[in-house]
Amino acid sequence: MKLLIVSKLDRYARAVTTISKYVQVGKALGHEVAVFGEQLSNVPSVPYSLDVSKFDFAIFVVYETSDFPDLPYLARLLDGMPKERRVIIDCCGRYNETIRIEHDFNHLEKMDGHQGWEWIEGLQAVSDRILQPTLSPLRTDVRPFLFHAYDPEVALRPDSTPHQATQTRPGNGHGGKPYGLIYVGNNWQRWTQMRRLLEAIEPLKNDLGPICLAGWDWEKRPDWAIQLGVRGADVDPALLDRLGVERRNAIPFDEVIEFVGQARFTPVFHRPLFNRLGLVTNRTFEMFCSQAIPLLMLPEDMVEAIYGADARPLTPGDDVAACLKDMMRRPDTYWEAVLKTRGHLSVHHSYEKRFRELLAILER
């Protein structure tokens, strides 16, 4: 089968990792996957094509309006691919009535000028088959499809025992690693959760080691957010300075796992909206590939449904400081949970399994 993915790739955000994996896995399984458009030099591992006629299906991977091509490319795509062979993967829950959780929302009216009904009617005009990366879509005309997945082959040091996992190279005393905690992700609808985490672990900062946030807009609230009155990019520079938090620009998608592996721990956050809708992201799975212990700052029911029961020790619950202190004291116990969870993800959420799930949906 030949699949044409329609989406705007960004080396620093969204679905670039997942789409590049679909290209690799598809080829290994005897299928062809390409992205619609002219070849880009910044993601050379992903082939592009404008020849719509040679593909069996068009898969629209939608985060924002910019994921739809501009004219005349969009017209060429819609004219060349019948509606029944177009599928939408709605990664942010746009295909719902307007939902607001804290400062988070699924329709960015202040930013893109489109109201909720426009999203719903627009997506319906493109395809009759709409998928969302959640196990429990709100709408009855949406099919669950997690889209993102886990790649066991890229796990750094895929250790077989907890003891092996805790064997570290000589370092600075913080578990043999230069950082105590690294978070890779842009400051969009993350600050409420990040603040709770940082305030909780502040008493442990000397034992934990340096903290690093890598992504856009961690230095200060960006000007565009102030001008539009959008609160989703809030940040408290004074708190970050007090904790000595290092801020870096965004990390390219193919460097994330190695970079995160320089830390003892890495938190896994989902936006408040995503927690409400049960939406997963690439980072839901990718952080288990790094050589850092994931802190699953997620709803317990989601942890159970996605990661399995063995991941429970990795959820700090209400007392983050106590959990982190115990992780530093007994790392073998928590690495055992990581390794068992990796096994669960390999069986239930590999890219090969996910690709086959997509093929089954398309063939119906």
Order of alpha helices (4+ residues) and beta strands (2+ residues): beta-alpha-beta-beta-beta-alpha-beta-beta-beta-alpha-alpha-beta-beta-alpha-beta-alpha-alpha-beta-alpha-alpha-beta-alpha-beta-alpha-alpha-beta-alpha-alpha-alpha-alpha
